[in-house]
Amino acid sequence: MSTENKKEIVLSGIRSTGNLHLGNYYGALSKFVKMQDDYDCLFFIADLHALTTNPDPEALHANVKSILAEYLAAGLDPDKATIFVQSDIPEISEMYLLLNMHVGIGELMRTASFKDKARKALGLSGSTDDNDAAFEHQIIGAETNKRVNAGLLTYPTLMAVDILIQKANKVPVGKDQLQHLELTRRFARRFNSFYGVDLFPEPESFDFGGKPVKVPGLDGSGKMGKSEGNCIYLIDDEKVLRKKVMRAVTDQGPTEPNSPVSEPIANLFALLELTSTPEVVQQFRDAYADCSIRYGDLKKQLAEDILKVTTPIRERVNDILADDEYLRKVLASGAEKARERAAKTLAEVRQIMGIRKF
Ligand code: TYM
């Protein structure tokens, strides 16, 4: 084996469901860019995962292109990292079928993201727990003609395959993906031990020594997400971005020194911590503590600091989008590299599972 391939393998992806927002950026893309110099990196566009929420075919297609352009505009370099589209690697689909034979329906049904999305698909509100028989009844479809597609259930299998087929060691993702990563490790261990092999490493999440982040939304609660409608997009122009930030939910303001911080304000501080300098953050924390804070000032500062991050990306993206030939070249070369490695792993998996030639 050659020694140049000894760098740890990093893999991660983002679904092609729309433009990238600050959650995608701080949870994933900014880390991709930082990691590409030091690791053997593969970054992809998860169009098969995007299919689980049944996007319009034209939108799916357009979103693959826009995410690719945003990857490149944010600084991903195809000379350093392998950049590809998930569906360009048919080996992933085959291994997804094979790995599903070792995955339990129950463990998939207990996944938080499945329960969330299934509830949305069924038009249910409120929360459920693992033993909610009524929820399971609904999923089986006994009382409704609404459908929870099987792709949504097996989403974690497909994600595990993305990672395992490249034998990745490190997976830079946001906090919401940790449960999927835990399942990936479990599936890797299970496969290795069932067949008595040492094929798959157990991948770990990666955040430069810190904990994976959860970027909050501007609506006072929860995380920033496309389906939550509370996003700041990397390509938002200055006016739109400032308006969104200035409209962020706040509270009445502290009336006593050192008051506890409410969720909407904690969220603004969390965003400030991601985008501003420690000095600026401390200045506003002190102002909160002595009740002199003016939320309008905090928001103005936040908008300025977010714009420092997003403006260079926004300014590059249109030129990249216009260069179809370049985009095709990037993806063709990425697919070739990713496929070669995936094909090797798939051949090993087939052999191990007993799918062999006579
Ligand atoms: P997706 O498209 O939902 O999210 C892509 C990445 O963005 C991160 N993210 C956030 N991080 C912090 N705060 C937020 N508010 C926020 N919103 C999104 C997600 O954690 C993720 O890192 N299932 C994956 C796609 C995928 C994948 C993989 C990732 C498919 N196969 C293999 C890694 C390895 C997903 O969440 O996509």
Residues whose N, C-alpha, C, O or C-beta is under 5 A from the ligand:
A	BS01	TYM	L11 S12 G13 I14 R15 G23 N24 G27 A28 A46 H49 M159 D162 I163 P172 V173 G174 K175 D176 Q177 V213 K214 V215 K223 M224 G225
